[in-house]
Amino acid sequence: MLPINITAVLVAALATFVVGFLLHGPIAGKLWMKLANIHPTGKEKFSDMYGQMFWNYVANVVCAIVMSGVFWLVFSSPVMGEMNAYRGAIVAFWLGLGFVVTAASMETIWMGRSVKLWLFEGLASILGLMAMGAVLGGW
């Protein structure tokens, strides 16, 4: 059984959720909506998103559990050194670039999704994963 700190996992999932919320809302929400071709009607309610937010958080928890397992393997190597927030964020960056961003590129390559939207979502995903990695690495 892998030694996974469930508190760190829950906080890391929340950190990723907050980064995603900020990038898709107050920081760059208008840009994201333009890139995603989303046209608000003005009738949207925050409470209508509770279900989606719940499942988004659950997905983040699963990701944090998997990342904890990867960290356990990666940081058991003497090459990596001691786990800390900085190293956790760096490993998460490479995991995000190597798996999340490349997997999402298939929607752009095969389904005609906008390259600009792919870049935005890729950056948002990497920043969210780096926050997750920093929390898990620093805990």
A tleap script that builds the chain and sets N, CA, C and O, in Angstrom:
source leaprc.protein.ff14SB
mol = sequence {
  NMET LEU PRO ILE ASN ILE THR ALA VAL LEU
  VAL ALA ALA LEU ALA THR PHE VAL VAL GLY
  PHE LEU LEU HIE GLY PRO ILE ALA GLY LYS
  LEU TRP MET LYS LEU ALA ASN ILE HIE PRO
  THR GLY LYS GLU LYS PHE SER ASP MET TYR
  GLY GLN MET PHE TRP ASN TYR VAL ALA ASN
  VAL VAL CYS ALA ILE VAL MET SER GLY VAL
  PHE TRP LEU VAL PHE SER SER PRO VAL MET
  GLY GLU MET ASN ALA TYR ARG GLY ALA ILE
  VAL ALA PHE TRP LEU GLY LEU GLY PHE VAL
  VAL THR ALA ALA SER MET GLU THR ILE TRP
  MET GLY ARG SER VAL LYS LEU TRP LEU PHE
  GLU GLY LEU ALA SER ILE LEU GLY LEU MET
  ALA MET GLY ALA VAL LEU GLY GLY CTRP
}
set mol.1.N position { 0.845 -1.188 0.000 }
set mol.1.CA position { 0.000 0.000 0.000 }
set mol.1.C position { 0.885 1.243 0.000 }
set mol.1.O position { 1.822 1.355 0.791 }
set mol.2.N position { 0.574 2.171 -0.895 }
set mol.2.CA position { 1.346 3.405 -0.982 }
set mol.2.C position { 1.002 4.329 0.187 }
set mol.2.O position { -0.160 4.425 0.584 }
set mol.3.N position { 2.007 5.005 0.735 }
set mol.3.CA position { 1.735 5.953 1.824 }
set mol.3.C position { 1.204 7.278 1.273 }
set mol.3.O position { 1.976 8.184 0.957 }
set mol.4.N position { -0.099 7.375 1.164 }
set mol.4.CA position { -0.719 8.584 0.604 }
set mol.4.C position { -1.389 9.363 1.728 }
set mol.4.O position { -2.210 8.824 2.470 }
set mol.5.N position { -1.028 10.631 1.843 }
set mol.5.CA position { -1.592 11.525 2.851 }
set mol.5.C position { -2.903 12.090 2.301 }
set mol.5.O position { -2.892 12.955 1.426 }
set mol.6.N position { -4.018 11.603 2.813 }
set mol.6.CA position { -5.323 12.000 2.265 }
set mol.6.C position { -5.603 13.483 2.478 }
set mol.6.O position { -6.260 14.110 1.646 }
set mol.7.N position { -5.121 14.049 3.569 }
set mol.7.CA position { -5.313 15.489 3.792 }
set mol.7.C position { -4.587 16.293 2.727 }
set mol.7.O position { -5.135 17.250 2.179 }
set mol.8.N position { -3.343 15.898 2.433 }
set mol.8.CA position { -2.579 16.576 1.384 }
set mol.8.C position { -3.268 16.425 0.031 }
set mol.8.O position { -3.294 17.365 -0.763 }
set mol.9.N position { -3.825 15.248 -0.231 }
set mol.9.CA position { -4.535 15.001 -1.487 }
set mol.9.C position { -5.746 15.927 -1.606 }
set mol.9.O position { -5.966 16.527 -2.658 }
set mol.10.N position { -6.528 16.045 -0.535 }
set mol.10.CA position { -7.731 16.881 -0.575 }
set mol.10.C position { -7.386 18.354 -0.745 }
set mol.10.O position { -8.068 19.074 -1.474 }
set mol.11.N position { -6.323 18.805 -0.070 }
set mol.11.CA position { -5.894 20.205 -0.192 }
set mol.11.C position { -5.303 20.460 -1.572 }
set mol.11.O position { -5.547 21.511 -2.164 }
set mol.12.N position { -4.527 19.504 -2.093 }
set mol.12.CA position { -3.942 19.642 -3.427 }
set mol.12.C position { -5.038 19.713 -4.490 }
set mol.12.O position { -4.945 20.499 -5.432 }
set mol.13.N position { -6.076 18.888 -4.335 }
set mol.13.CA position { -7.202 18.920 -5.276 }
set mol.13.C position { -7.910 20.271 -5.206 }
set mol.13.O position { -8.337 20.809 -6.227 }
set mol.14.N position { -8.031 20.809 -4.007 }
set mol.14.CA position { -8.657 22.120 -3.842 }
set mol.14.C position { -7.798 23.215 -4.473 }
set mol.14.O position { -8.324 24.130 -5.106 }
set mol.15.N position { -6.481 23.124 -4.302 }
set mol.15.CA position { -5.577 24.118 -4.891 }
set mol.15.C position { -5.717 24.132 -6.409 }
set mol.15.O position { -5.755 25.198 -7.022 }
set mol.16.N position { -5.792 22.958 -7.008 }
set mol.16.CA position { -5.974 22.859 -8.454 }
set mol.16.C position { -7.314 23.447 -8.878 }
set mol.16.O position { -7.412 24.142 -9.889 }
set mol.17.N position { -8.337 23.157 -8.093 }
set mol.17.CA position { -9.673 23.676 -8.366 }
set mol.17.C position { -9.663 25.203 -8.332 }
set mol.17.O position { -10.252 25.844 -9.202 }
set mol.18.N position { -9.010 25.781 -7.349 }
set mol.18.CA position { -8.955 27.240 -7.201 }
set mol.18.C position { -8.207 27.875 -8.375 }
set mol.18.O position { -8.641 28.895 -8.910 }
set mol.19.N position { -7.086 27.274 -8.776 }
set mol.19.CA position { -6.339 27.799 -9.933 }
set mol.19.C position { -7.224 27.779 -11.174 }
set mol.19.O position { -7.277 28.758 -11.918 }
set mol.20.N position { -7.911 26.675 -11.397 }
set mol.20.CA position { -8.814 26.571 -12.546 }
set mol.20.C position { -9.931 27.597 -12.492 }
set mol.20.O position { -10.265 28.220 -13.499 }
set mol.21.N position { -10.506 27.768 -11.307 }
set mol.21.CA position { -11.574 28.754 -11.130 }
set mol.21.C position { -11.071 30.158 -11.448 }
set mol.21.O position { -11.734 30.914 -12.159 }
set mol.22.N position { -9.910 30.501 -10.926 }
set mol.22.CA position { -9.370 31.843 -11.147 }
set mol.22.C position { -9.061 32.101 -12.620 }
set mol.22.O position { -9.368 33.170 -13.149 }
set mol.23.N position { -8.450 31.110 -13.280 }
set mol.23.CA position { -8.085 31.298 -14.684 }
set mol.23.C position { -9.299 31.320 -15.606 }
set mol.23.O position { -9.296 32.015 -16.622 }
set mol.24.N position { -10.333 30.562 -15.257 }
set mol.24.CA position { -11.532 30.532 -16.095 }
set mol.24.C position { -12.582 31.545 -15.636 }
set mol.24.O position { -13.663 31.636 -16.217 }
set mol.25.N position { -12.253 32.303 -14.590 }
set mol.25.CA position { -13.176 33.294 -14.050 }
set mol.25.C position { -12.545 34.667 -13.997 }
set mol.25.O position { -12.371 35.309 -15.033 }
set mol.26.N position { -12.195 35.132 -12.793 }
set mol.26.CA position { -11.762 36.526 -12.636 }
set mol.26.C position { -10.498 36.915 -13.398 }
set mol.26.O position { -10.397 38.054 -13.853 }
set mol.27.N position { -9.539 36.014 -13.553 }
set mol.27.CA position { -8.276 36.402 -14.187 }
set mol.27.C position { -8.383 36.447 -15.705 }
set mol.27.O position { -8.002 37.440 -16.323 }
set mol.28.N position { -8.894 35.389 -16.307 }
set mol.28.CA position { -8.921 35.327 -17.775 }
set mol.28.C position { -10.224 34.739 -18.305 }
set mol.28.O position { -10.251 34.176 -19.399 }
set mol.29.N position { -11.288 34.864 -17.547 }
set mol.29.CA position { -12.573 34.287 -17.941 }
set mol.29.C position { -13.114 34.824 -19.254 }
set mol.29.O position { -13.670 34.070 -20.054 }
set mol.30.N position { -12.958 36.115 -19.481 }
set mol.30.CA position { -13.462 36.700 -20.728 }
set mol.30.C position { -12.690 36.165 -21.936 }
set mol.30.O position { -13.275 35.878 -22.980 }
set mol.31.N position { -11.388 36.038 -21.782 }
set mol.31.CA position { -10.575 35.464 -22.853 }
set mol.31.C position { -10.970 34.016 -23.098 }
set mol.31.O position { -11.139 33.601 -24.245 }
set mol.32.N position { -11.115 33.253 -22.037 }
set mol.32.CA position { -11.505 31.849 -22.164 }
set mol.32.C position { -12.858 31.714 -22.867 }
set mol.32.O position { -13.014 30.886 -23.765 }
set mol.33.N position { -13.834 32.528 -22.457 }
set mol.33.CA position { -15.154 32.452 -23.100 }
set mol.33.C position { -15.072 32.797 -24.586 }
set mol.33.O position { -15.752 32.182 -25.407 }
set mol.34.N position { -14.247 33.773 -24.929 }
set mol.34.CA position { -14.076 34.135 -26.337 }
set mol.34.C position { -13.456 32.969 -27.104 }
set mol.34.O position { -13.925 32.613 -28.185 }
set mol.35.N position { -12.401 32.375 -26.543 }
set mol.35.CA position { -11.725 31.259 -27.213 }
set mol.35.C position { -12.622 30.031 -27.338 }
set mol.35.O position { -12.561 29.308 -28.332 }
set mol.36.N position { -13.458 29.801 -26.319 }
set mol.36.CA position { -14.347 28.633 -26.305 }
set mol.36.C position { -15.677 28.909 -26.996 }
set mol.36.O position { -16.542 28.035 -27.061 }
set mol.37.N position { -15.837 30.117 -27.508 }
set mol.37.CA position { -17.067 30.512 -28.189 }
set mol.37.C position { -18.286 30.368 -27.269 }
set mol.37.O position { -19.332 29.855 -27.666 }
set mol.38.N position { -18.117 30.831 -26.044 }
set mol.38.CA position { -19.193 30.807 -25.055 }
set mol.38.C position { -19.794 32.202 -24.981 }
set mol.38.O position { -19.079 33.190 -24.819 }
set mol.39.N position { -21.108 32.271 -25.102 }
set mol.39.CA position { -21.811 33.553 -25.079 }
set mol.39.C position { -22.810 33.545 -23.927 }
set mol.39.O position { -23.903 32.991 -24.051 }
set mol.40.N position { -22.431 34.165 -22.794 }
set mol.40.CA position { -23.344 34.183 -21.653 }
set mol.40.C position { -24.633 34.927 -21.961 }
set mol.40.O position { -24.639 35.925 -22.681 }
set mol.41.N position { -25.711 34.426 -21.408 }
set mol.41.CA position { -27.025 35.057 -21.614 }
set mol.41.C position { -27.342 36.053 -20.507 }
set mol.41.O position { -28.226 36.897 -20.657 }
set mol.42.N position { -26.622 35.954 -19.398 }
set mol.42.CA position { -26.926 36.794 -18.246 }
set mol.42.C position { -27.849 36.113 -17.259 }
set mol.42.O position { -28.086 36.621 -16.163 }
set mol.43.N position { -28.370 34.961 -17.652 }
set mol.43.CA position { -29.277 34.223 -16.779 }
set mol.43.C position { -28.560 33.086 -16.034 }
set mol.43.O position { -29.190 32.352 -15.273 }
set mol.44.N position { -27.248 32.943 -16.253 }
set mol.44.CA position { -26.491 31.884 -15.587 }
set mol.44.C position { -26.431 32.147 -14.086 }
set mol.44.O position { -26.289 33.286 -13.642 }
set mol.45.N position { -26.540 31.067 -13.320 }
set mol.45.CA position { -26.437 31.167 -11.865 }
set mol.45.C position { -25.299 30.283 -11.390 }
set mol.45.O position { -25.100 29.172 -11.881 }
set mol.46.N position { -24.567 30.798 -10.433 }
set mol.46.CA position { -23.471 30.038 -9.845 }
set mol.46.C position { -23.983 28.715 -9.285 }
set mol.46.O position { -23.304 27.693 -9.389 }
set mol.47.N position { -25.167 28.727 -8.695 }
set mol.47.CA position { -25.727 27.520 -8.086 }
set mol.47.C position { -26.014 26.429 -9.130 }
set mol.47.O position { -26.086 25.251 -8.780 }
set mol.48.N position { -26.177 26.802 -10.387 }
set mol.48.CA position { -26.404 25.808 -11.441 }
set mol.48.C position { -25.153 24.984 -11.738 }
set mol.48.O position { -25.239 23.942 -12.388 }
set mol.49.N position { -24.001 25.438 -11.270 }
set mol.49.CA position { -22.745 24.750 -11.543 }
set mol.49.C position { -22.291 23.831 -10.413 }
set mol.49.O position { -21.235 23.209 -10.528 }
set mol.50.N position { -23.047 23.726 -9.336 }
set mol.50.CA position { -22.612 22.927 -8.190 }
set mol.50.C position { -22.289 21.486 -8.563 }
set mol.50.O position { -21.277 20.947 -8.112 }
set mol.51.N position { -23.123 20.858 -9.370 }
set mol.51.CA position { -22.879 19.474 -9.765 }
set mol.51.C position { -21.590 19.329 -10.551 }
set mol.51.O position { -20.800 18.422 -10.291 }
set mol.52.N position { -21.372 20.213 -11.507 }
set mol.52.CA position { -20.149 20.175 -12.295 }
set mol.52.C position { -18.920 20.457 -11.424 }
set mol.52.O position { -17.871 19.835 -11.595 }
set mol.53.N position { -19.064 21.393 -10.500 }
set mol.53.CA position { -17.951 21.712 -9.612 }
set mol.53.C position { -17.608 20.517 -8.722 }
set mol.53.O position { -16.436 20.242 -8.467 }
set mol.54.N position { -18.632 19.812 -8.255 }
set mol.54.CA position { -18.401 18.625 -7.437 }
set mol.54.C position { -17.600 17.578 -8.215 }
set mol.54.O position { -16.606 17.055 -7.711 }
set mol.55.N position { -18.035 17.271 -9.449 }
set mol.55.CA position { -17.344 16.249 -10.236 }
set mol.55.C position { -15.963 16.714 -10.674 }
set mol.55.O position { -15.056 15.896 -10.827 }
set mol.56.N position { -15.793 17.998 -10.875 }
set mol.56.CA position { -14.470 18.552 -11.169 }
set mol.56.C position { -13.534 18.300 -9.983 }
set mol.56.O position { -12.388 17.891 -10.164 }
set mol.57.N position { -14.034 18.548 -8.774 }
set mol.57.CA position { -13.223 18.323 -7.578 }
set mol.57.C position { -12.910 16.833 -7.409 }
set mol.57.O position { -11.783 16.480 -7.063 }
set mol.58.N position { -13.880 15.967 -7.646 }
set mol.58.CA position { -13.646 14.520 -7.548 }
set mol.58.C position { -12.544 14.103 -8.529 }
set mol.58.O position { -11.657 13.328 -8.172 }
set mol.59.N position { -12.599 14.615 -9.759 }
set mol.59.CA position { -11.552 14.307 -10.739 }
set mol.59.C position { -10.194 14.804 -10.254 }
set mol.59.O position { -9.179 14.136 -10.449 }
set mol.60.N position { -10.176 15.978 -9.621 }
set mol.60.CA position { -8.925 16.506 -9.065 }
set mol.60.C position { -8.401 15.623 -7.941 }
set mol.60.O position { -7.191 15.433 -7.819 }
set mol.61.N position { -9.291 15.082 -7.122 }
set mol.61.CA position { -8.877 14.173 -6.039 }
set mol.61.C position { -8.233 12.926 -6.632 }
set mol.61.O position { -7.182 12.484 -6.167 }
set mol.62.N position { -8.864 12.358 -7.659 }
set mol.62.CA position { -8.292 11.168 -8.309 }
set mol.62.C position { -6.908 11.493 -8.868 }
set mol.62.O position { -5.968 10.716 -8.697 }
set mol.63.N position { -6.785 12.633 -9.531 }
set mol.63.CA position { -5.499 13.058 -10.081 }
set mol.63.C position { -4.456 13.218 -8.971 }
set mol.63.O position { -3.307 12.811 -9.136 }
set mol.64.N position { -4.852 13.805 -7.855 }
set mol.64.CA position { -3.915 14.009 -6.737 }
set mol.64.C position { -3.489 12.674 -6.120 }
set mol.64.O position { -2.340 12.529 -5.704 }
set mol.65.N position { -4.382 11.719 -6.057 }
set mol.65.CA position { -4.022 10.393 -5.541 }
set mol.65.C position { -2.987 9.745 -6.462 }
set mol.65.O position { -1.985 9.197 -6.002 }
set mol.66.N position { -3.244 9.817 -7.763 }
set mol.66.CA position { -2.306 9.235 -8.724 }
set mol.66.C position { -0.968 9.973 -8.658 }
set mol.66.O position { 0.091 9.344 -8.675 }
set mol.67.N position { -1.015 11.305 -8.585 }
set mol.67.CA position { 0.233 12.063 -8.506 }
set mol.67.C position { 1.001 11.728 -7.230 }
set mol.67.O position { 2.231 11.684 -7.251 }
set mol.68.N position { 0.309 11.494 -6.132 }
set mol.68.CA position { 0.977 11.088 -4.894 }
set mol.68.C position { 1.729 9.781 -5.084 }
set mol.68.O position { 2.857 9.626 -4.616 }
set mol.69.N position { 1.090 8.835 -5.781 }
set mol.69.CA position { 1.757 7.571 -6.069 }
set mol.69.C position { 2.974 7.748 -6.954 }
set mol.69.O position { 4.014 7.132 -6.723 }
set mol.70.N position { 2.844 8.592 -7.971 }
set mol.70.CA position { 3.983 8.877 -8.850 }
set mol.70.C position { 5.100 9.550 -8.055 }
set mol.70.O position { 6.272 9.214 -8.223 }
set mol.71.N position { 4.744 10.489 -7.200 }
set mol.71.CA position { 5.750 11.154 -6.374 }
set mol.71.C position { 6.466 10.160 -5.478 }
set mol.71.O position { 7.680 10.248 -5.292 }
set mol.72.N position { 5.726 9.224 -4.929 }
set mol.72.CA position { 6.338 8.214 -4.063 }
set mol.72.C position { 7.415 7.454 -4.838 }
set mol.72.O position { 8.493 7.185 -4.308 }
set mol.73.N position { 7.124 7.114 -6.080 }
set mol.73.CA position { 8.100 6.409 -6.909 }
set mol.73.C position { 9.250 7.323 -7.338 }
set mol.73.O position { 10.421 6.960 -7.221 }
set mol.74.N position { 8.904 8.499 -7.830 }
set mol.74.CA position { 9.918 9.421 -8.351 }
set mol.74.C position { 10.881 9.869 -7.255 }
set mol.74.O position { 12.096 9.873 -7.453 }
set mol.75.N position { 10.343 10.238 -6.117 }
set mol.75.CA position { 11.195 10.793 -5.069 }
set mol.75.C position { 11.876 9.725 -4.219 }
set mol.75.O position { 12.622 10.053 -3.296 }
set mol.76.N position { 11.628 8.457 -4.518 }
set mol.76.CA position { 12.393 7.409 -3.843 }
set mol.76.C position { 13.733 7.215 -4.546 }
set mol.76.O position { 14.602 6.501 -4.045 }
set mol.77.N position { 13.903 7.853 -5.713 }
set mol.77.CA position { 15.166 7.797 -6.440 }
set mol.77.C position { 16.156 8.795 -5.835 }
set mol.77.O position { 15.786 9.934 -5.553 }
set mol.78.N position { 17.395 8.384 -5.637 }
set mol.78.CA position { 18.390 9.329 -5.103 }
set mol.78.C position { 18.699 10.468 -6.070 }
set mol.78.O position { 19.234 11.496 -5.655 }
set mol.79.N position { 18.377 10.307 -7.335 }
set mol.79.CA position { 18.624 11.346 -8.333 }
set mol.79.C position { 17.763 12.572 -8.065 }
set mol.79.O position { 18.220 13.698 -8.262 }
set mol.80.N position { 16.536 12.377 -7.624 }
set mol.80.CA position { 15.594 13.482 -7.444 }
set mol.80.C position { 15.847 14.299 -6.183 }
set mol.80.O position { 15.479 15.472 -6.128 }
set mol.81.N position { 16.453 13.716 -5.195 }
set mol.81.CA position { 16.641 14.438 -3.945 }
set mol.81.C position { 15.380 14.416 -3.106 }
set mol.81.O position { 14.416 13.715 -3.417 }
set mol.82.N position { 15.404 15.185 -2.052 }
set mol.82.CA position { 14.280 15.217 -1.116 }
set mol.82.C position { 13.080 15.934 -1.737 }
set mol.82.O position { 13.226 16.940 -2.430 }
set mol.83.N position { 11.912 15.398 -1.476 }
set mol.83.CA position { 10.688 16.001 -2.002 }
set mol.83.C position { 10.406 17.313 -1.268 }
set mol.83.O position { 10.491 17.384 -0.042 }
set mol.84.N position { 10.072 18.344 -2.036 }
set mol.84.CA position { 9.640 19.621 -1.470 }
set mol.84.C position { 8.672 20.270 -2.453 }
set mol.84.O position { 8.415 19.722 -3.525 }
set mol.85.N position { 8.142 21.421 -2.098 }
set mol.85.CA position { 7.125 22.076 -2.931 }
set mol.85.C position { 7.673 22.431 -4.309 }
set mol.85.O position { 6.991 22.239 -5.315 }
set mol.86.N position { 8.880 22.938 -4.359 }
set mol.86.CA position { 9.481 23.326 -5.637 }
set mol.86.C position { 9.642 22.120 -6.552 }
set mol.86.O position { 9.231 22.156 -7.712 }
set mol.87.N position { 10.236 21.060 -6.035 }
set mol.87.CA position { 10.443 19.859 -6.848 }
set mol.87.C position { 9.111 19.211 -7.224 }
set mol.87.O position { 8.973 18.658 -8.315 }
set mol.88.N position { 8.139 19.279 -6.327 }
set mol.88.CA position { 6.815 18.754 -6.643 }
set mol.88.C position { 6.189 19.504 -7.801 }
set mol.88.O position { 5.584 18.897 -8.684 }
set mol.89.N position { 6.329 20.822 -7.803 }
set mol.89.CA position { 5.776 21.634 -8.897 }
set mol.89.C position { 6.490 21.336 -10.212 }
set mol.89.O position { 5.852 21.294 -11.265 }
set mol.90.N position { 7.803 21.128 -10.164 }
set mol.90.CA position { 8.570 20.848 -11.383 }
set mol.90.C position { 8.174 19.488 -11.964 }
set mol.90.O position { 7.955 19.369 -13.170 }
set mol.91.N position { 8.084 18.470 -11.119 }
set mol.91.CA position { 7.663 17.146 -11.605 }
set mol.91.C position { 6.247 17.222 -12.165 }
set mol.91.O position { 5.955 16.617 -13.197 }
set mol.92.N position { 5.370 17.957 -11.496 }
set mol.92.CA position { 3.989 18.115 -11.978 }
set mol.92.C position { 3.963 18.827 -13.325 }
set mol.92.O position { 3.145 18.495 -14.183 }
set mol.93.N position { 4.849 19.803 -13.520 }
set mol.93.CA position { 4.944 20.480 -14.814 }
set mol.93.C position { 5.225 19.471 -15.917 }
set mol.93.O position { 4.546 19.461 -16.944 }
set mol.94.N position { 6.222 18.625 -15.708 }
set mol.94.CA position { 6.600 17.651 -16.739 }
set mol.94.C position { 5.505 16.603 -16.943 }
set mol.94.O position { 5.267 16.172 -18.072 }
set mol.95.N position { 4.843 16.194 -15.876 }
set mol.95.CA position { 3.725 15.257 -16.021 }
set mol.95.C position { 2.595 15.905 -16.831 }
set mol.95.O position { 2.013 15.271 -17.711 }
set mol.96.N position { 2.293 17.160 -16.528 }
set mol.96.CA position { 1.246 17.873 -17.248 }
set mol.96.C position { 1.574 18.053 -18.717 }
set mol.96.O position { 0.728 17.839 -19.585 }
set mol.97.N position { 2.808 18.449 -18.988 }
set mol.97.CA position { 3.226 18.646 -20.371 }
set mol.97.C position { 3.227 17.320 -21.133 }
set mol.97.O position { 2.770 17.248 -22.273 }
set mol.98.N position { 3.738 16.291 -20.498 }
set mol.98.CA position { 3.895 15.007 -21.172 }
set mol.98.C position { 2.610 14.231 -21.363 }
set mol.98.O position { 2.483 13.473 -22.324 }
set mol.99.N position { 1.653 14.405 -20.463 }
set mol.99.CA position { 0.443 13.591 -20.541 }
set mol.99.C position { -0.822 14.412 -20.795 }
set mol.99.O position { -1.582 14.102 -21.712 }
set mol.100.N position { -1.052 15.436 -20.009 }
set mol.100.CA position { -2.315 16.182 -20.116 }
set mol.100.C position { -2.358 17.029 -21.384 }
set mol.100.O position { -3.317 16.952 -22.151 }
set mol.101.N position { -1.343 17.820 -21.600 }
set mol.101.CA position { -1.339 18.728 -22.748 }
set mol.101.C position { -1.283 17.939 -24.056 }
set mol.101.O position { -1.989 18.267 -25.010 }
set mol.102.N position { -0.454 16.909 -24.103 }
set mol.102.CA position { -0.371 16.130 -25.334 }
set mol.102.C position { -1.664 15.366 -25.601 }
set mol.102.O position { -2.087 15.263 -26.752 }
set mol.103.N position { -2.294 14.831 -24.566 }
set mol.103.CA position { -3.565 14.125 -24.763 }
set mol.103.C position { -4.647 15.083 -25.245 }
set mol.103.O position { -5.445 14.734 -26.115 }
set mol.104.N position { -4.677 16.282 -24.685 }
set mol.104.CA position { -5.670 17.268 -25.091 }
set mol.104.C position { -5.421 17.764 -26.512 }
set mol.104.O position { -6.338 18.264 -27.163 }
set mol.105.N position { -4.194 17.631 -26.993 }
set mol.105.CA position { -3.895 18.090 -28.353 }
set mol.105.C position { -4.653 17.294 -29.409 }
set mol.105.O position { -4.825 17.769 -30.531 }
set mol.106.N position { -5.105 16.097 -29.069 }
set mol.106.CA position { -5.854 15.282 -30.035 }
set mol.106.C position { -7.158 15.957 -30.439 }
set mol.106.O position { -7.619 15.794 -31.569 }
set mol.107.N position { -7.755 16.713 -29.523 }
set mol.107.CA position { -8.980 17.441 -29.859 }
set mol.107.C position { -8.697 18.536 -30.885 }
set mol.107.O position { -9.549 18.847 -31.716 }
set mol.108.N position { -7.513 19.111 -30.826 }
set mol.108.CA position { -7.130 20.138 -31.787 }
set mol.108.C position { -6.743 19.499 -33.114 }
set mol.108.O position { -7.133 19.972 -34.182 }
set mol.109.N position { -5.980 18.430 -33.036 }
set mol.109.CA position { -5.499 17.777 -34.257 }
set mol.109.C position { -6.635 17.118 -35.032 }
set mol.109.O position { -6.721 17.265 -36.251 }
set mol.110.N position { -7.501 16.400 -34.339 }
set mol.110.CA position { -8.510 15.583 -35.016 }
set mol.110.C position { -9.917 16.160 -35.020 }
set mol.110.O position { -10.722 15.824 -35.889 }
set mol.111.N position { -10.225 17.031 -34.052 }
set mol.111.CA position { -11.602 17.494 -33.927 }
set mol.111.C position { -11.771 18.971 -34.263 }
set mol.111.O position { -12.866 19.517 -34.132 }
set mol.112.N position { -10.706 19.610 -34.691 }
set mol.112.CA position { -10.811 20.993 -35.130 }
set mol.112.C position { -10.939 22.021 -34.025 }
set mol.112.O position { -11.354 23.150 -34.284 }
set mol.113.N position { -10.591 21.654 -32.789 }
set mol.113.CA position { -10.645 22.624 -31.703 }
set mol.113.C position { -9.599 23.710 -31.951 }
set mol.113.O position { -8.551 23.444 -32.541 }
set mol.114.N position { -9.876 24.893 -31.515 }
set mol.114.CA position { -8.985 26.033 -31.696 }
set mol.114.C position { -7.619 25.800 -31.028 }
set mol.114.O position { -7.537 25.326 -29.895 }
set mol.115.N position { -6.563 26.143 -31.752 }
set mol.115.CA position { -5.213 26.040 -31.203 }
set mol.115.C position { -5.067 26.989 -30.010 }
set mol.115.O position { -4.434 26.648 -29.012 }
set mol.116.N position { -5.654 28.173 -30.123 }
set mol.116.CA position { -5.564 29.139 -29.023 }
set mol.116.C position { -6.264 28.618 -27.773 }
set mol.116.O position { -5.766 28.795 -26.661 }
set mol.117.N position { -7.415 27.978 -27.951 }
set mol.117.CA position { -8.108 27.390 -26.807 }
set mol.117.C position { -7.290 26.252 -26.220 }
set mol.117.O position { -7.207 26.114 -24.999 }
set mol.118.N position { -6.687 25.438 -27.073 }
set mol.118.CA position { -5.816 24.348 -26.598 }
set mol.118.C position { -4.646 24.906 -25.783 }
set mol.118.O position { -4.305 24.366 -24.731 }
set mol.119.N position { -4.041 25.979 -26.269 }
set mol.119.CA position { -2.932 26.601 -25.528 }
set mol.119.C position { -3.407 27.148 -24.182 }
set mol.119.O position { -2.735 26.976 -23.165 }
set mol.120.N position { -4.560 27.805 -24.180 }
set mol.120.CA position { -5.111 28.338 -22.935 }
set mol.120.C position { -5.365 27.209 -21.940 }
set mol.120.O position { -4.933 27.270 -20.789 }
set mol.121.N position { -6.075 26.176 -22.403 }
set mol.121.CA position { -6.408 25.053 -21.513 }
set mol.121.C position { -5.150 24.303 -21.068 }
set mol.121.O position { -5.063 23.840 -19.931 }
set mol.122.N position { -4.181 24.187 -21.974 }
set mol.122.CA position { -2.922 23.532 -21.616 }
set mol.122.C position { -2.191 24.288 -20.523 }
set mol.122.O position { -1.695 23.689 -19.569 }
set mol.123.N position { -2.126 25.599 -20.660 }
set mol.123.CA position { -1.475 26.428 -19.636 }
set mol.123.C position { -2.241 26.338 -18.321 }
set mol.123.O position { -1.637 26.201 -17.257 }
set mol.124.N position { -3.562 26.414 -18.391 }
set mol.124.CA position { -4.378 26.315 -17.177 }
set mol.124.C position { -4.174 24.957 -16.503 }
set mol.124.O position { -4.066 24.880 -15.279 }
set mol.125.N position { -4.121 23.897 -17.295 }
set mol.125.CA position { -3.917 22.560 -16.734 }
set mol.125.C position { -2.553 22.433 -16.073 }
set mol.125.O position { -2.432 21.895 -14.973 }
set mol.126.N position { -1.532 22.932 -16.752 }
set mol.126.CA position { -0.179 22.845 -16.185 }
set mol.126.C position { -0.078 23.655 -14.896 }
set mol.126.O position { 0.500 23.183 -13.917 }
set mol.127.N position { -0.631 24.864 -14.883 }
set mol.127.CA position { -0.582 25.675 -13.661 }
set mol.127.C position { -1.341 25.002 -12.522 }
set mol.127.O position { -0.886 25.013 -11.379 }
set mol.128.N position { -2.499 24.415 -12.833 }
set mol.128.CA position { -3.258 23.689 -11.820 }
set mol.128.C position { -2.492 22.489 -11.294 }
set mol.128.O position { -2.469 22.246 -10.087 }
set mol.129.N position { -1.862 21.735 -12.194 }
set mol.129.CA position { -1.078 20.579 -11.762 }
set mol.129.C position { 0.157 20.997 -10.971 }
set mol.129.O position { 0.565 20.302 -10.042 }
set mol.130.N position { 0.743 22.116 -11.332 }
set mol.130.CA position { 1.899 22.608 -10.571 }
set mol.130.C position { 1.482 22.993 -9.150 }
set mol.130.O position { 2.226 22.755 -8.198 }
set mol.131.N position { 0.301 23.585 -9.005 }
set mol.131.CA position { -0.208 23.891 -7.665 }
set mol.131.C position { -0.411 22.591 -6.888 }
set mol.131.O position { -0.056 22.500 -5.713 }
set mol.132.N position { -0.985 21.589 -7.553 }
set mol.132.CA position { -1.190 20.289 -6.919 }
set mol.132.C position { 0.155 19.677 -6.517 }
set mol.132.O position { 0.307 19.182 -5.400 }
set mol.133.N position { 1.121 19.713 -7.423 }
set mol.133.CA position { 2.426 19.153 -7.122 }
set mol.133.C position { 3.138 19.881 -6.001 }
set mol.133.O position { 3.819 19.257 -5.187 }
set mol.134.N position { 2.987 21.197 -5.951 }
set mol.134.CA position { 3.612 21.973 -4.868 }
set mol.134.C position { 3.024 21.597 -3.520 }
set mol.134.O position { 3.756 21.439 -2.543 }
set mol.135.N position { 1.706 21.451 -3.463 }
set mol.135.CA position { 1.068 21.068 -2.194 }
set mol.135.C position { 1.513 19.669 -1.790 }
set mol.135.O position { 1.912 19.449 -0.646 }
set mol.136.N position { 1.447 18.720 -2.725 }
set mol.136.CA position { 1.824 17.339 -2.391 }
set mol.136.C position { 3.301 17.242 -2.036 }
set mol.136.O position { 3.678 16.523 -1.111 }
set mol.137.N position { 4.138 17.971 -2.775 }
set mol.137.CA position { 5.574 17.936 -2.503 }
set mol.137.C position { 5.962 18.611 -1.206 }
set mol.137.O position { 6.896 18.187 -0.525 }
set mol.138.N position { 5.238 19.664 -0.871 }
set mol.138.CA position { 5.576 20.413 0.336 }
set mol.138.C position { 4.962 19.852 1.610 }
set mol.138.O position { 5.386 20.183 2.717 }
set mol.139.N position { 3.956 18.998 1.437 }
set mol.139.CA position { 3.253 18.474 2.620 }
set mol.139.C position { 4.159 17.495 3.279 }
set mol.139.O position { 3.798 16.912 4.301 }
savepdb mol mol.pdb
quit
